Amino acid sequence: MTITCHRNPTTLSFGNSMDIWDEKTADALCARIDLLTPDAQPLWGKMNVAQMLGHCCIPYVQALGSGTARAPIYLRVIMLLFYKRRMTNDVPYKQGLLTVRAMIMPPDSMFEPNRERLKELIHQFSAKGRLFFEGRRHYGLGPLTSDEWNNMMYKHVDHHLRQFRV
């Protein structure tokens, strides 16, 4: 399936105005994804662009309910105590953060299928709407507000698109 974005690509700064359930925001993310090329080089980190696209799919798959098991209790406690606020506030992620091993994709990941899948997942997530995600349980952080889901999902993709200069 090919997702076509109908708006001009723009680089957006993150803030409270980025509402992933707004079609314009979802389309703007897709337009930025469309600017990526298979040979794009990161400004930081070790992932290639195809790995990054596959990596960005994982939280959307989990949020939409596919292949999601609850994290072990020790991991949930660590995530709640040390990471929840940073993951769900509206402050962009910093460069060079470590990636959880389970979310690292193989180096021979396929660019085009991952790009199309990520755009499809963004649109599926957006189409579910704010009410669907209000109070929905995250696999490691527990129930989140729709604002927390919005911030976390937008800023993760935005972080990696900035990593590859789009």
C-alpha positions in Angstrom: 0.0 0.0 0.0 1.3 3.4 -0.9 0.4 6.4 1.2 0.4 9.7 -0.6 0.8 12.9 1.3 -1.0 15.8 -0.2 0.7 18.7 1.4 4.0 20.3 0.8 6.8 18.9 3.0 7.9 21.1 5.8 10.1 20.7 8.8 8.0 21.4 11.8 9.2 22.5 15.2 7.7 20.6 18.1 5.3 22.1 20.6 1.8 21.8 22.0 0.4 22.6 18.6 1.5 19.3 17.1 -1.6 17.2 17.2 -0.9 13.8 15.6 -4.7 13.3 15.3 -4.9 16.3 13.0 -4.7 15.2 9.4 -2.4 18.1 8.6 0.1 17.0 11.2 0.0 13.3 10.0 0.4 14.5 6.4 3.3 16.7 7.3 5.1 13.8 9.0 4.5 11.7 5.9 5.8 14.4 3.7 9.0 14.6 5.7 9.3 10.8 5.5 8.9 11.1 1.7 12.0 13.3 1.7 14.2 10.5 2.9 16.4 8.6 0.5 18.0 5.2 0.9 21.4 6.7 1.1 20.6 9.4 3.7 23.3 9.6 6.4 22.4 10.4 10.0 23.7 13.4 11.9 24.1 11.1 15.0 23.6 7.5 15.9 24.4 4.2 14.4 21.2 3.2 12.5 21.0 3.5 8.8 17.9 5.1 7.3 16.1 1.8 6.6 16.7 0.6 10.2 15.4 4.0 11.5 12.2 3.6 9.5 11.6 0.1 10.8 12.5 1.2 14.4 9.9 4.0 14.2 7.2 1.5 13.2 7.5 -0.4 16.5 5.9 2.1 18.8 3.0 2.5 16.4 2.5 -1.2 16.1 2.5 -1.5 19.9 0.1 1.5 20.3 -2.3 0.0 17.8 -2.3 -3.3 19.8 -0.4 -5.7 17.5 2.2 -7.9 19.1 2.2 -6.1 22.4 2.9 -7.9 25.6 3.1 -6.1 28.9 6.7 -5.3 29.9 8.1 -7.2 32.9 7.3 -5.5 36.2 10.9 -4.4 36.8 11.0 -2.6 33.4 7.6 -1.0 34.0 8.8 0.4 37.4 12.1 1.7 35.8 10.1 3.3 32.9 7.6 4.9 35.2 10.2 6.3 37.6 12.8 7.5 35.2 11.4 7.8 31.7 7.7 8.4 31.6 7.9 12.2 32.0 10.7 12.6 29.4 8.9 10.2 27.0 5.5 11.9 27.2 6.2 15.6 27.7 6.3 18.0 24.7 10.1 18.6 24.9 11.9 17.1 21.8 14.3 14.2 22.5 18.0 15.0 22.6 20.5 13.7 20.1 22.4 10.5 20.8 20.0 8.8 23.1 20.5 5.0 23.6 18.1 2.7 21.8 16.5 -0.2 23.6 18.0 -3.4 22.2 14.6 -4.8 21.3 13.9 -1.8 19.1 17.1 -2.1 17.0 16.3 -3.3 13.5 18.8 -5.5 11.5 21.2 -3.6 9.3 19.8 -5.1 6.1 16.4 -3.6 6.7 14.5 -2.7 3.6 14.0 1.1 3.0 10.9 1.3 0.8 8.7 -1.3 2.7 9.6 0.3 6.0 8.9 3.8 4.7 5.5 2.8 3.4 4.7 0.9 6.5 5.6 3.8 8.8 3.4 6.2 6.8 0.5 3.7 6.9 0.9 3.3 10.7 0.9 7.0 11.3 -2.3 7.3 9.4 -3.9 4.4 11.2 -2.9 5.9 14.5 -4.2 9.3 13.5 -7.5 7.9 12.3 -8.2 6.1 15.6 -8.5 9.6 17.2 -7.8 11.2 20.5 -10.7 9.5 22.3 -9.5 6.0 21.4 -6.1 6.7 23.1 -7.4 8.5 26.2 -6.4 6.2 29.1 -5.1 3.5 26.7 -2.4 1.4 28.3 1.2 1.7 27.0 3.1 -1.6 27.3 5.6 -0.2 29.7 4.2 3.1 31.0 0.7 2.1 31.9 -2.3 4.2 31.1 -1.6 7.4 29.3 -3.6 10.5 28.5 -4.3 11.3 24.8 -1.9 14.2 25.2 0.8 11.9 26.5 0.3 9.5 23.5 0.3 12.5 21.1 3.6 13.9 22.5 5.3 10.6 22.6 4.4 9.4 19.2 5.0 12.6 17.4 8.3 13.4 19.0 9.8 10.0 18.5 9.3 10.2 14.7 10.3 13.9 14.7 13.5 13.0 16.5 14.5 10.5 13.9 13.5 12.6 11.0 15.7 15.4 12.4 18.4 12.8 12.8 18.3 12.4 9.0 17.9 16.1 8.2 14.2 16.1 7.2 
